[in-house]
Structures are given as C-alpha cells and as structure tokens.
Amino acid sequence: MLSLKSFTATQRRQIGLLTVLLVIAIFEFASFGLNNSHNDPTTFGFTLGNEWVLIHKWVIGSQNGAYLFSLLAVIGAVGGLFLIRGKKSPAAGTAIAGVALMMGFLCWAAAGKFIPLTGMLQGSLLLAVPLVFGSMSGLLCERSGVINIAIEGQLLAGAFASGVVASLTHKTTWGLLVAPLAGALISLLLATFAIKFSVDQVILGFVLNVLVIGLTDFLYKKLLIPYQSTWNSGPSFSHIEIPLLGKLPILGPIFFNQTIIVYLMYLIVSLITYSLFKTKWGLRTRSVGEHPTAADSVGIDVNKLRFRNVLIAGLVSGLGGAYFTIGSVGSFGKEMTAGAGFIALAALIFGKWTPMGAVSAALLFGFADNLQGTLSIIGVSIPSEFMLMIPYVATIIAVSGLVGRVRAPKADGIHYSRGGSH
C-alpha cells in the first residue's frame, strides 16, 4: 500500500481533485441514474449550418444517459488515480470524468427536451472571448509585477470607443483600430500612477474602473441616447468561414466560422504564449515580475519594461472590448461589460498566471454562463443562480489549492525603485 507521503505535493492535489470527482460521480450515479422516475428522451443536436455531418442528432433516455455517463465518470476518476499510482499524468482520466459528469447532468436536467450541443459550445466560446482578452491583459501586467484591476475599465473603454467610431464612420475597421487605443489610454493612467508615482495598484485600478463607468454612462445619456442614429448605430463584423476547416463536423462552426475578432484572439494568445516563454522579452518580463532586483542587476530597466507591458496589456483588453459592440450587437449599452473584467481576473487566478490556463478558465466560465442561459431557454426547472455560481465555485476550488498551487508572481503589486523595492 502506498501512503500519501510517497507522492509529490502536485500528485496529492491531483488525488484530491480526482477523489472529489469520484464522489460527485457516485452521487450522480445514485441520484440521477438509479433514482430517476422517468426515462424521457434527451436529444442532443450536433449541426448548426452547412458543415459536414458526422452525426445529426443523438437521442438517449434521460435515465440511461445519466446512468451511462456517471458510470463513465467513475471509470475516468478511478483510472486517473491508477495513473497517478503509476507515476503518470492523470489528465486523461480527469478530462473524461469532468466531461462525463457534465453530460450526465445534461441528460437528467434536459429530460424530454432538445439540447443544441454544438450551438451551446459555440455560444460558450463567444461569451469567453472578452474574458480571454481580459485575462491576457492581466497576465501581461501581473507577470511584469503590476496588478491590473482596471481590466473592466479597459474593456468598457474599448467597447465605447469602437461602437462610437464605427457608428460615425460606418466602418467596423475604424472601430477595431480605435478600440485598442482606448484600452491603452486607461493603461497609460494605470502605468503612470502605479509605476511612476507608486500609487496603490489595487485602489488605483478600482478608481479607474469607476472613472470609465462614470464617463461612459454620462456620454451614453447625453450623447448616445439623444443622437442614437448617428452616434450609436454602428455595424458589426460578419462571420468569416475558413475554407475546409469551417466544414469540419462540430469543430468547424465552433472555431472556424467566426468574426475577425475571434481569429485575432487566437493569434494574440499564440503570440503571448510563445513570446512569454521562448523570447528574450518573455524572460525579462518574467524576471521583473519575480525578481526585479536581480533583473536590474543585469541591466534590465525594470520600470521601463513594466510601463511598456502595461501599455501592451491595455491594447489587448481594449481590443477585447470591441467584441461587445462591433463584434456582436454593433451599438454600445450602458455598463455592457457587466463585470467581465473581474471574471477575467478570476480566470487568470484559476489558470495560475499561465496563458493556456487562463484561456481554459475563461472557456469554463463562458460555458457555465451559456449553460445556464440554454437551460433557461429550454425550460429546465433549475434556478439560473445555481448555474451562475459554477465558475466562482471553481475559482474558490482553484485558489484553495485543490487543483494545484496557485501563486502570483513574487513581485506582483510591489513598487520597484533602483536600490530596493517598496
């Protein structure tokens, strides 16, 4: 018998996560599978448009589906535990258990109803787009040692600027170009006061958010509402289908039939991931975020690099703000970001300050948001508030250390001046 002491700290956390999944799977098996009083069919749809059809729809009895998927989740969790025992990665078992648990829940919750699964996944990606941009903005700042609470304000400024400019020019391209500049303007204020004047970065971030919310609300009431036809009736980007890839079953309409903003998101995430870990700039960025004194000792201008990275972060989040207007509805709405900047920060924490981790967390949050909307539309009698709690409960689990160590860069939020940090 192996004791827990024979495993590394990471393996013990993985064991803890798989144990939680196993317990939930057993509960789902007993509650949804064995005790369902009916077996009404649940229908999953897999097509959206003119993509190649691998499977059009799948019909399964709700009780049979809940039984089958909860059993599969048990197998996945147990398999993951055995993989850990064999000193192998349990990622496959964890993924199987997690997906199976969700499918089992959907079979039970949507008994007798139709679930547009591909459409739900596509909607989840779209809801995650501004969260991905926001989390990438936070990543660039916090990896450099600057806390960015102003993501909400940057997203909102980008949304406002892109919507207004696109309305005035009737060109989505101009709206797309001005949105990053609006986000960078907020970042300029953040960098100036946080880096040059050593203002508390958390308080400063909240102040900037309030400033942007107040300013955009004022202009919305005084300008956009009275002169809506001129100032707030902009066009929006149409979807661009990538040849061949857009025809792939399930994956095509989700990933390869999107607007230019979504494709830019793919590019930016790839560039940040590569640059942060494979380039001199990335090494210097991580250095000033972890050990600014050591970075200074080898000739790196810590505050100059931080200032530049905060501006780049503003460009990224401003571009994400454009998705709210020219990327979807065209017009600007009062406080239309609705806390997306703070959810992006939660995604950054959940993802443990890594690009792909933050993207995965943003996709999870987008899925949870879209799931509660989908279940509400099809008439599932589950309070939507419970579904909205899922991403935040997941964040608490992440911060608690159950899914691994969560630690911000050591110098995050600490002002640096030559000769010592304060």
BELDA-V462002 format. One record per residue. N is the residue number from 0. PHI is phi in whole degrees, 0 to 359 (none if undefined). BURIAL is 1 if it has 9 or more other C-alpha atoms within 8 Angstrom, else 0. Layout:
# BELDA-V462002
n: [N | N]
phi: [PHI | PHI]
burial: [BURIAL | BURIAL]
This chain:
# BELDA-V462002
n: [0 | 1 | 2 | 3 | 4 | 5 | 6 | 7 | 8 | 9 | 10 | 11 | 12 | 13 | 14 | 15 | 16 | 17 | 18 | 19 | 20 | 21 | 22 | 23 | 24 | 25 | 26 | 27 | 28 | 29 | 30 | 31 | 32 | 33 | 34 | 35 | 36 | 37 | 38 | 39 | 40 | 41 | 42 | 43 | 44 | 45 | 46 | 47 | 48 | 49 | 50 | 51 | 52 | 53 | 54 | 55 | 56 | 57 | 58 | 59 | 60 | 61 | 62 | 63 | 64 | 65 | 66 | 67 | 68 | 69 | 70 | 71 | 72 | 73 | 74 | 75 | 76 | 77 | 78 | 79 | 80 | 81 | 82 | 83 | 84 | 85 | 86 | 87 | 88 | 89 | 90 | 91 | 92 | 93 | 94 | 95 | 96 | 97 | 98 | 99 | 100 | 101 | 102 | 103 | 104 | 105 | 106 | 107 | 108 | 109 | 110 | 111 | 112 | 113 | 114 | 115 | 116 | 117 | 118 | 119 | 120 | 121 | 122 | 123 | 124 | 125 | 126 | 127 | 128 | 129 | 130 | 131 | 132 | 133 | 134 | 135 | 136 | 137 | 138 | 139 | 140 | 141 | 142 | 143 | 144 | 145 | 146 | 147 | 148 | 149 | 150 | 151 | 152 | 153 | 154 | 155 | 156 | 157 | 158 | 159 | 160 | 161 | 162 | 163 | 164 | 165 | 166 | 167 | 168 | 169 | 170 | 171 | 172 | 173 | 174 | 175 | 176 | 177 | 178 | 179 | 180 | 181 | 182 | 183 | 184 | 185 | 186 | 187 | 188 | 189 | 190 | 191 | 192 | 193 | 194 | 195 | 196 | 197 | 198 | 199 | 200 | 201 | 202 | 203 | 204 | 205 | 206 | 207 | 208 | 209 | 210 | 211 | 212 | 213 | 214 | 215 | 216 | 217 | 218 | 219 | 220 | 221 | 222 | 223 | 224 | 225 | 226 | 227 | 228 | 229 | 230 | 231 | 232 | 233 | 234 | 235 | 236 | 237 | 238 | 239 | 240 | 241 | 242 | 243 | 244 | 245 | 246 | 247 | 248 | 249 | 250 | 251 | 252 | 253 | 254 | 255 | 256 | 257 | 258 | 259 | 260 | 261 | 262 | 263 | 264 | 265 | 266 | 267 | 268 | 269 | 270 | 271 | 272 | 273 | 274 | 275 | 276 | 277 | 278 | 279 | 280 | 281 | 282 | 283 | 284 | 285 | 286 | 287 | 288 | 289 | 290 | 291 | 292 | 293 | 294 | 295 | 296 | 297 | 298 | 299 | 300 | 301 | 302 | 303 | 304 | 305 | 306 | 307 | 308 | 309 | 310 | 311 | 312 | 313 | 314 | 315 | 316 | 317 | 318 | 319 | 320 | 321 | 322 | 323 | 324 | 325 | 326 | 327 | 328 | 329 | 330 | 331 | 332 | 333 | 334 | 335 | 336 | 337 | 338 | 339 | 340 | 341 | 342 | 343 | 344 | 345 | 346 | 347 | 348 | 349 | 350 | 351 | 352 | 353 | 354 | 355 | 356 | 357 | 358 | 359 | 360 | 361 | 362 | 363 | 364 | 365 | 366 | 367 | 368 | 369 | 370 | 371 | 372 | 373 | 374 | 375 | 376 | 377 | 378 | 379 | 380 | 381 | 382 | 383 | 384 | 385 | 386 | 387 | 388 | 389 | 390 | 391 | 392 | 393 | 394 | 395 | 396 | 397 | 398 | 399 | 400 | 401 | 402 | 403 | 404 | 405 | 406 | 407 | 408 | 409 | 410 | 411 | 412 | 413 | 414 | 415 | 416 | 417 | 418 | 419 | 420 | 421]
phi: [none | 271 | 266 | 298 | 295 | 279 | 258 | 287 | 299 | 296 | 295 | 295 | 293 | 297 | 297 | 297 | 296 | 295 | 294 | 297 | 298 | 296 | 298 | 296 | 296 | 294 | 297 | 296 | 300 | 285 | 276 | 270 | 280 | 277 | 256 | 290 | 276 | 217 | 228 | 300 | 288 | 255 | 250 | 253 | 264 | 237 | 237 | 240 | 219 | 253 | 288 | 298 | 262 | 270 | 211 | 284 | 206 | 229 | 249 | 217 | 298 | 301 | 292 | 297 | 295 | 297 | 297 | 297 | 287 | 293 | 294 | 296 | 296 | 299 | 297 | 297 | 293 | 296 | 299 | 298 | 296 | 292 | 296 | 297 | 299 | 273 | 63 | 243 | 289 | 270 | 303 | 296 | 296 | 296 | 296 | 298 | 297 | 295 | 294 | 295 | 300 | 294 | 294 | 297 | 296 | 296 | 301 | 287 | 289 | 255 | 303 | 79 | 234 | 251 | 249 | 283 | 299 | 296 | 296 | 293 | 290 | 296 | 297 | 296 | 297 | 295 | 292 | 276 | 304 | 296 | 292 | 294 | 300 | 296 | 291 | 293 | 297 | 298 | 298 | 298 | 289 | 286 | 293 | 268 | 100 | 240 | 282 | 247 | 275 | 273 | 301 | 302 | 294 | 294 | 298 | 293 | 296 | 296 | 296 | 296 | 297 | 294 | 295 | 291 | 296 | 296 | 292 | 288 | 263 | 60 | 230 | 293 | 298 | 294 | 297 | 292 | 286 | 277 | 301 | 299 | 294 | 296 | 296 | 293 | 297 | 294 | 295 | 298 | 295 | 298 | 294 | 298 | 283 | 282 | 269 | 279 | 248 | 57 | 288 | 306 | 288 | 292 | 298 | 300 | 299 | 295 | 298 | 295 | 299 | 297 | 300 | 293 | 299 | 296 | 293 | 291 | 296 | 298 | 293 | 297 | 287 | 272 | 234 | 286 | 286 | 296 | 240 | 300 | 298 | 263 | 262 | 216 | 218 | 281 | 283 | 227 | 291 | 269 | 285 | 242 | 270 | 284 | 306 | 69 | 298 | 292 | 268 | 300 | 299 | 65 | 292 | 304 | 293 | 284 | 254 | 240 | 224 | 229 | 278 | 299 | 294 | 293 | 294 | 295 | 298 | 304 | 296 | 294 | 299 | 295 | 295 | 294 | 299 | 293 | 295 | 292 | 244 | 235 | 235 | 297 | 301 | 296 | 296 | 292 | 299 | 294 | 292 | 288 | 277 | 256 | 223 | 299 | 296 | 295 | 296 | 296 | 293 | 256 | 96 | 275 | 280 | 301 | 291 | 295 | 294 | 299 | 301 | 296 | 293 | 294 | 295 | 299 | 299 | 295 | 300 | 294 | 291 | 298 | 297 | 297 | 295 | 298 | 297 | 294 | 252 | 289 | 272 | 216 | 269 | 92 | 264 | 268 | 238 | 302 | 49 | 288 | 288 | 51 | 83 | 299 | 296 | 285 | 293 | 297 | 297 | 297 | 296 | 297 | 293 | 304 | 278 | 58 | 58 | 239 | 301 | 288 | 295 | 294 | 297 | 299 | 294 | 297 | 295 | 297 | 296 | 297 | 295 | 298 | 295 | 289 | 297 | 294 | 293 | 296 | 295 | 293 | 295 | 278 | 88 | 286 | 274 | 238 | 307 | 298 | 300 | 293 | 291 | 294 | 285 | 303 | 298 | 285 | 296 | 298 | 295 | 299 | 298 | 295 | 295 | 291 | 96 | 293 | 260 | 135 | 291 | 245 | 219 | 286 | 308 | 302 | 265 | 296 | 84 | 259 | 293 | 240 | 227 | 303 | 104 | 153 | 256 | 234]
burial: [0 | 0 | 0 | 0 | 0 | 0 | 0 | 0 | 0 | 0 | 1 | 1 | 1 | 1 | 1 | 1 | 1 | 1 | 1 | 0 | 1 | 1 | 0 | 0 | 1 | 1 | 0 | 1 | 1 | 1 | 1 | 1 | 1 | 1 | 0 | 1 | 0 | 0 | 1 | 1 | 1 | 1 | 1 | 1 | 1 | 1 | 1 | 0 | 0 | 0 | 1 | 0 | 0 | 0 | 0 | 0 | 1 | 0 | 0 | 1 | 1 | 1 | 1 | 1 | 1 | 1 | 1 | 1 | 1 | 1 | 1 | 1 | 1 | 1 | 1 | 1 | 1 | 1 | 1 | 1 | 1 | 0 | 1 | 1 | 0 | 0 | 0 | 0 | 0 | 1 | 0 | 1 | 1 | 1 | 1 | 1 | 1 | 1 | 1 | 1 | 1 | 0 | 1 | 1 | 1 | 0 | 1 | 1 | 0 | 1 | 1 | 1 | 1 | 1 | 1 | 1 | 1 | 1 | 1 | 1 | 1 | 1 | 1 | 1 | 1 | 0 | 1 | 1 | 1 | 1 | 1 | 1 | 1 | 1 | 1 | 1 | 1 | 1 | 1 | 1 | 1 | 1 | 1 | 1 | 1 | 1 | 1 | 1 | 1 | 1 | 1 | 1 | 1 | 1 | 1 | 1 | 1 | 1 | 1 | 1 | 1 | 1 | 1 | 1 | 1 | 1 | 1 | 1 | 0 | 1 | 1 | 1 | 0 | 1 | 1 | 1 | 1 | 1 | 1 | 1 | 1 | 1 | 1 | 1 | 1 | 1 | 1 | 1 | 0 | 1 | 1 | 1 | 1 | 1 | 1 | 0 | 0 | 1 | 0 | 0 | 1 | 1 | 0 | 1 | 1 | 1 | 0 | 1 | 1 | 1 | 1 | 1 | 1 | 0 | 0 | 1 | 1 | 0 | 1 | 1 | 1 | 0 | 1 | 1 | 1 | 0 | 1 | 1 | 0 | 0 | 1 | 1 | 1 | 1 | 1 | 1 | 1 | 0 | 0 | 1 | 1 | 0 | 0 | 0 | 1 | 1 | 1 | 1 | 1 | 1 | 1 | 1 | 1 | 1 | 1 | 1 | 1 | 1 | 1 | 1 | 1 | 1 | 1 | 0 | 1 | 0 | 0 | 0 | 1 | 0 | 0 | 1 | 1 | 1 | 1 | 1 | 0 | 0 | 1 | 0 | 0 | 1 | 1 | 1 | 1 | 1 | 1 | 1 | 1 | 1 | 1 | 1 | 1 | 0 | 1 | 1 | 0 | 0 | 0 | 1 | 0 | 1 | 1 | 0 | 1 | 1 | 1 | 0 | 1 | 1 | 1 | 1 | 1 | 1 | 1 | 1 | 1 | 1 | 1 | 1 | 1 | 1 | 1 | 1 | 1 | 1 | 1 | 1 | 0 | 1 | 1 | 1 | 0 | 0 | 1 | 0 | 1 | 0 | 0 | 1 | 1 | 1 | 1 | 1 | 1 | 1 | 1 | 1 | 1 | 1 | 1 | 1 | 1 | 1 | 1 | 0 | 1 | 1 | 1 | 1 | 1 | 1 | 1 | 1 | 1 | 1 | 1 | 1 | 1 | 1 | 1 | 1 | 1 | 1 | 1 | 1 | 0 | 1 | 0 | 1 | 0 | 0 | 0 | 1 | 0 | 0 | 1 | 1 | 0 | 1 | 1 | 1 | 0 | 1 | 1 | 0 | 1 | 1 | 1 | 0 | 1 | 1 | 1 | 1 | 1 | 1 | 0 | 1 | 1 | 0 | 1 | 1 | 1 | 1 | 1 | 1 | 0 | 0 | 0 | 0 | 1 | 0]
